[in-house]
Amino acid sequence: VAIYRWISEISYVKWGVSSVIYNASSGNTYLVENIPSIMMEKYSANCCFNEKEIFQNYTAIDEQLITDSLNSFVKMDLLEKVED
Amino acid sequence: LKINNRDIRHTLKSSGLVLDIGFFKFNICSSLQSIEETISTLYCDYVHTEYDNVEELVDFHVQVRQVKQILSPPFFNSQAQFFLDNTAPFTPLPIQHAPAIIEWGMNWCVSSQINTHLIIHAAVMEKNGFAVVMPAPPGSGKSTLTASLIQEGWRLLSDELTLIQLDTYQVSPFPRPVSLKNESISVIKNRYPDVVFGPVSSDTAKGTVCHIRPPTLSVKNQHIDCPIGWIIFPKYQVDAETEFLPFGKAQTLMNVAENCFNYSVLGQLGFDVLKNVVDRADCYQFKYSNLDEAVSIFSKLEPPK
């Protein structure tokens, strides 16, 4: 099970299915679509969490969508994968 | 203390003429006749004072000087150059561009030096207590639309720079002459014959440039701030059918951020301000070719809920 750690300070705003994320560590701003709200709400700097925990707690959310969201966050330098 | 137009030349050539423009005070010095003409034609409604009689701090000391390039041949025409605090940030341009140089230079002063506001490259006007912000790249018809709307009762807050307060998210007016280019000049001349035009700058990098005097009432009310009601992205397209469509807030935030001068400088604060501004505003994209229809659509804008 992949374990992730938030590595950046972020702020975000969500309107409908679209979110805008501001990475305070890099100064970059991103527009992302269809990110589940829970992914953002779970945010806390330096907080670790594992993918399985999200799959189990939020069964209503498609697993592939969660995986895609996590991959997006890694690309945006918001998350790093601590271990697989 | 207000000085007469006939004294403008003398004042510009000596200690300078201080103009109150919105939030800022500019001290302007120049011995060029076209600058004198620009000031007396376009800035006659502003409070203007001799620098020697100003007691408050002046924000920007600017000059447009006639300069001659070293080693230039005798037949080489002299040029004009913009100075801020005796430093020249730009290369000289042909002297006939001086009226445009002073306007561009004053815009540059605010857009590059000021971080007390979030600054968007956008026109902004007010009606019925709410401001409409129009961010758009050059060629989108922003200034032509602005020039039309301010003749139709909208209050000009700025043609180029939307200054948003960091705590209240309201717009601080910075009403300046509206810049028109090329065909837009004749369009506005024909449509509104009473509009006062300043000196023309021909063959600039942007083509022919001419500024129009802001409405007297916009200058008089230049210290009245205004909340933002709408963010509209205009696009002029020849022969296009008029289209006025809602635009997603997330994409609006991204587009506005791209049009900001100091979003990245302000960092987290810039994002927070923009988030609040976009959240409170109604957002649209607007395509037009017919100015009558454009004016009509803007007159029907409902205040945001």
Chai-1 contact restraints between the chains, C-beta under 6 A:
chainA,res_idxA,chainB,res_idxB,connection_type,confidence,min_distance_angstrom,max_distance_angstrom,comment,restraint_id
A,S11,B,F271,contact,1.0,0.0,6.0,A-B,restraint_1
A,V13,B,K275,contact,1.0,0.0,6.0,A-B,restraint_2
A,W15,B,K249,contact,1.0,0.0,6.0,A-B,restraint_3
A,W15,B,A250,contact,1.0,0.0,6.0,A-B,restraint_4
A,S18,B,G248,contact,1.0,0.0,6.0,A-B,restraint_5
A,S18,B,A250,contact,1.0,0.0,6.0,A-B,restraint_6
A,V20,B,A250,contact,1.0,0.0,6.0,A-B,restraint_7
A,V20,B,L253,contact,1.0,0.0,6.0,A-B,restraint_8
A,Y22,B,F271,contact,1.0,0.0,6.0,A-B,restraint_9
A,A24,B,Q268,contact,1.0,0.0,6.0,A-B,restraint_10
A,G27,B,S264,contact,1.0,0.0,6.0,A-B,restraint_11
A,T29,B,A257,contact,1.0,0.0,6.0,A-B,restraint_12
A,L31,B,A250,contact,1.0,0.0,6.0,A-B,restraint_13
A,L31,B,M254,contact,1.0,0.0,6.0,A-B,restraint_14
